[in-house]
């Protein structure tokens, strides 16, 4: 398994080929997920081989955005199936990576620590101080892609509700981001309360 070559390959493609409209699902997002996954693997004592498979999944999980925005998870899997054998990944390793990528479409608790880690890593920004930056980028990206027409206040209300319901799955992610998530939700609620009635 030539992990570092596989990493360089997909980073280059994301850097050069992503649609400029991808202001949230950009290379920065992929690298954030990669670094969060790496940190969680270390904290959760995941073995080296499993860590490399998870990090590969993190790097490739949104690569399908290069092809299809709506069905990007399956396109990401197809990219893995096509490209990863060139870097020495076995069929079994690619199946594991594909399962992890598909898990990011349905963020729900699983018995497998690797699946829980990739779900936590994909939404790691919810527990970080740069939450508002990434959230605003997602709002703008969805507008550019025609997915919604929420104004900023509507968007903030949706984000507050999402933050209040969100639970990280791994103990490490809860320790890192749990308190920040609740603080962000409260800050959004406080902002919403002082908005004039005519723009709510």
C-alpha positions in Angstrom: 0.0 0.0 0.0 1.6 3.2 -1.2 -0.4 5.6 1.0 1.6 8.7 0.4 1.4 8.4 -3.4 -2.3 7.8 -3.2 -2.5 10.9 -0.9 -0.5 13.1 -3.3 -2.6 11.9 -6.3 -6.0 12.9 -4.9 -4.8 16.1 -3.3 -3.5 17.2 -6.7 -6.8 16.3 -8.4 -8.9 18.2 -5.8 -6.6 21.2 -6.0 -6.7 21.4 -9.8 -10.1 20.0 -10.8 -12.7 20.9 -8.3 -15.5 23.3 -9.4 -14.9 26.8 -8.0 -18.4 26.6 -6.6 -17.2 24.1 -4.1 -16.4 26.7 -1.4 -17.3 24.3 1.4 -16.5 20.9 -0.1 -13.1 22.2 -1.1 -9.5 20.9 -0.5 -9.5 22.6 2.9 -12.5 20.5 4.0 -10.8 17.3 2.8 -7.6 18.2 4.7 -9.6 19.2 7.8 -11.3 15.8 7.8 -8.0 14.0 7.2 -6.3 15.8 10.1 -9.3 15.2 12.4 -9.4 11.5 11.5 -5.6 11.2 12.1 -6.0 12.8 15.6 -9.0 10.6 16.5 -7.2 7.4 15.3 -4.3 8.3 17.6 -6.5 9.1 20.6 -8.7 6.0 20.1 -5.5 3.8 19.7 -6.3 2.5 16.2 -3.6 0.3 14.8 -1.4 1.6 12.0 -2.9 -0.4 9.1 -6.5 0.5 10.0 -5.4 4.1 10.4 -4.0 4.2 6.9 -7.2 2.8 5.5 -9.3 5.4 7.4 -7.0 8.2 6.3 -7.3 7.1 2.7 -11.1 7.1 3.1 -10.9 10.6 4.6 -8.8 11.9 1.6 -11.1 10.3 -1.0 -14.5 10.7 0.7 -15.6 13.7 -1.3 -13.5 13.1 -4.4 -16.7 12.2 -6.2 -17.6 15.9 -6.1 -15.3 16.0 -9.2 -18.0 14.1 -11.0 -21.4 14.4 -9.4 -22.4 16.7 -6.5 -25.6 14.9 -5.5 -24.3 11.3 -5.7 -20.7 12.0 -4.8 -20.3 9.2 -2.3 -20.8 6.5 -4.9 -18.6 8.4 -7.3 -15.9 8.6 -4.6 -16.1 4.8 -4.3 -15.7 4.4 -8.1 -12.6 6.6 -8.0 -11.1 4.5 -5.3 -11.9 1.3 -7.1 -10.3 2.6 -10.3 -7.3 4.4 -8.8 -6.2 2.7 -5.6 -5.1 -0.6 -7.2 -2.4 1.5 -8.9 -1.0 2.3 -5.4 -1.0 -1.3 -4.2 -4.2 -1.4 -2.3 -5.8 -4.8 -2.2 -9.4 -5.6 -3.1 -10.2 -6.1 0.6 -8.6 -2.8 1.6 -10.6 -1.0 -1.1 -13.8 -2.6 0.2 -13.1 -1.3 3.7 -12.4 2.2 2.3 -15.6 2.1 0.3 -17.6 1.1 3.3 -16.2 4.0 5.3 -16.9 6.5 2.5 -20.5 5.3 2.2 -20.8 5.8 5.9 -20.4 9.6 5.5 -23.7 9.7 3.6 -25.6 8.3 6.6 -24.0 9.8 9.7 -25.2 7.3 12.4 -23.6 5.5 15.2 -22.0 2.2 14.3 -20.4 -0.7 16.2 -17.2 -0.2 14.2 -14.8 2.4 15.6 -13.5 3.3 12.1 -17.0 4.2 10.9 -17.6 6.3 14.0 -14.3 8.1 13.6 -14.9 9.0 10.0 -18.4 10.3 10.9 -16.9 12.4 13.7 -14.1 13.6 11.4 -16.4 14.7 8.6 -18.3 16.9 11.1 -15.3 17.9 13.2 -15.8 21.6 12.3 -19.0 21.6 14.4 -16.8 21.5 17.5 -14.2 23.9 16.4 -13.9 27.7 16.8 -13.9 28.1 13.1 -17.5 26.7 12.9 -19.0 30.0 11.7 -16.5 30.2 8.8 -17.2 26.7 7.5 -21.0 27.0 8.1 -21.1 30.2 6.1 -19.2 28.6 3.3 -21.7 25.7 3.2 -24.6 28.2 3.1 -23.0 29.9 0.2 -22.1 26.7 -1.6 -25.7 25.4 -1.3 -26.9 28.7 -2.8 -24.5 28.5 -5.7 -25.6 24.9 -6.3 -29.3 25.8 -6.2 -30.0 23.6 -3.2 -31.9 26.2 -1.1 -32.9 29.8 -0.8 -32.5 30.4 2.9 -31.6 33.8 4.1 -28.9 34.2 6.7 -31.2 34.2 9.7 -33.1 31.1 8.5 -29.8 29.4 7.9 -28.5 30.3 11.4 -31.7 28.9 13.0 -31.2 25.6 11.1 -27.6 25.5 12.2 -28.5 26.1 15.8 -31.0 23.2 15.7 -28.5 20.9 14.1 -25.8 21.8 16.7 -28.2 21.1 19.5 -29.1 17.7 18.2 -25.6 16.7 17.1 -23.7 14.1 19.2 -20.2 13.0 18.4 -19.8 9.2 18.5 -16.3 8.7 19.9 -15.3 9.6 23.4 -12.3 11.6 22.0 -14.4 13.7 19.6 -16.9 14.4 22.4 -14.0 15.6 24.6 -12.6 17.8 21.9 -15.7 19.3 20.5 -18.7 18.7 22.7 -18.6 21.9 24.7 -17.8 24.0 21.7 -20.7 22.6 19.8 -23.1 23.6 22.6 -21.5 27.1 23.0 -21.9 27.7 19.3 -25.5 26.8 19.4 -26.1 29.2 22.3 -24.3 32.0 20.4 -26.5 31.5 17.4 -29.6 31.5 19.5 -28.5 34.7 21.1 -27.9 36.3 17.7 -31.3 35.1 16.5 -33.1 36.6 19.5 -31.9 40.2 18.7 -32.7 40.1 15.0 -35.6 42.4 14.1 -38.9 40.6 13.6 -39.2 41.7 9.9 -36.1 39.7 8.9 -36.9 36.5 10.8 
